[in-house]
Amino acid sequence: MPSPILYRRAASTDYTRLGRIMYDAVRLGPSPYTEAQRKAWMAEPRKGAEWNDRLSEQTIYVAEQDQMIVGFMALKNNDYVDFAYILSEARGNGVFRALYERIERRVKQSGRSKITTHASQLAMPAFAAMGFELDYLETVKVADEKLDRFHMMKTLS
């Protein structure tokens, strides 16, 4: 029987692992994106100074099971979910909801009244389940591939 999932704030020593989680979440498991789109989106795990600098400016929560990170969510500028990645084997276990609830509490503590994100096709239903509404669809070009993503927002009470 697997151990319980634990949640905590990310530390800078996690950043390389978070790049790997992001890579695995995009490249492995079921996806509405083609393999070519997935490769364009995430050719290799993110790491290095630029990645570390980007993450150091964000509030990041991680989900751990058996001392392995299985997902993370990052909040930028106290109102934008910049990253939300869950490994395929951890999906469907409430990890997304638990991470999101921590993000929303942080947004409310900062005094902000709304949260926005650009959700992938895979993440869009999970954000909708948290009360986000579709603002608009946009298609972005990454390498030679076009990827749809959804700008979503949620007004907080």
N, C-alpha and C positions, 0 to 999 in steps of 0.2 A: 504494500500500500504506500503511495507517495506521501511524502511529508507535507505539512501545510505550506501554503504560499505566504511569504512574509513580504512586507512593504517597507521601504525606507527611502530616504533622500539619497541621490547618487553622490558619489565622491569623485574627485578628479581622477583617481586611480581606476575608476570604472569606464572612463571614456573610450578606451580602445575596445573594451568588451561591448559597449553600446554600439559602436560602429559595426561590430560583427553581428550583433542581434539584428540590427537594421538590415544588413546584407542578407542574413538567413531568412528574415521575415519576407523580404521582397523576392528572393531567388528560389526559395524552397517551399514546397507545399502548394496547395491549390491556389489559383489566381485567375482573375478575369483578364489579365494582361498576357500578351504573347511572350514567348521566351525572348524574342528580339527586343520588345519593349522593356522587359524586366532587366535585360543586360544593359540597355541604354540608361535606364534609371539608376542602376546600381552595378557598375562594372566590377567593383571590388569594394571590400569593406572600407569605410571611412576611418581615417586615423591621421595622426600628425598634428602639427602646431595649429593649422587653420581650423581643423575639426575641434581640437581642444579649446581654442579661443571661442568658437561659436557656442559650444556647450557651457563654457564657464560663465556666460552671461545669462543663463537660463536656470529656472527651477525645474529640477528633474527628479521624478520618482521612478523607482525600479521595483519590479516584482521578482522575488527570488524563491526558488524551490530547490531543495537539496544543494544549497550553496551555489546554484547556477542562476544567472539572470535569465528570466523567460520573457520579459517584456519591460518597456519603459515608455514614459510619456513626459514631454518637456513643454514648459510654459515660457514664452518669450514676452517681455514687456508687460507682464501681469495680465495679458488679455488675449494672447494668441497661442494656440496649441501648435507648436512647430513640428514636433515629432510624436507619433503614437505607433509603436511597433510591438507586436506580440508574436512570439514564435508559433508556428502552426500547431504544434503539439500542445500548446497551452491555451489555445482559443476555445471558447465555449465554457470556460471555468470561472467566469466572473472577473478575470484579470483586467480587462479593459475598463469595466465599470469601477472597480476598486481604485485603479490608477486615476481615472477621470474624477472620481469623487474627491480625491486629494487635490487635484488641480483646481476644481471648482471652489473648494474651501479657500485655497490660496488666493484666487481671484476675488472672492468676496472679502477676504481680509484686507486686500489692497484697496478696497472701495470701488472697484470697477463694477459696471452694471451689465457688461456683455462679454462674451468670449467668441472668438472667431477661429477658423481653421481652414486650410485647404486639404480636403479629404480625398484620398484615393478611392477608386471604385470599390476596393475591398473594405476600406474603413468607413465609407459613407453610411452604411446601415447601422454600424455601431454608434456613430455620432448621432444619427437620427434617433436611435433608441434612448440617448441621453437628453433628448429635447432640442437638438440642433435643427434648424430649418435651412433648406437650400436657399442660398442667395443667388448664385449663378453658376453655370457650368463653364469651364474654360478648358481649352486644349492647349497644352504646352508642347514645344518641340525640344526634345532631349536627344542629342546626337542626331541621327536621321529618323528618329521615331517620334510619333505624336502620341501623347498620353492625355487622357481626360482626367480632370480633377474637379472637385466640387468646392466652391467657396461656401462655407456654412457659418451660421452664427446662432448664438443662443443668448436671449435676454434673461438676466438673472433677476429674481425677485428679492 
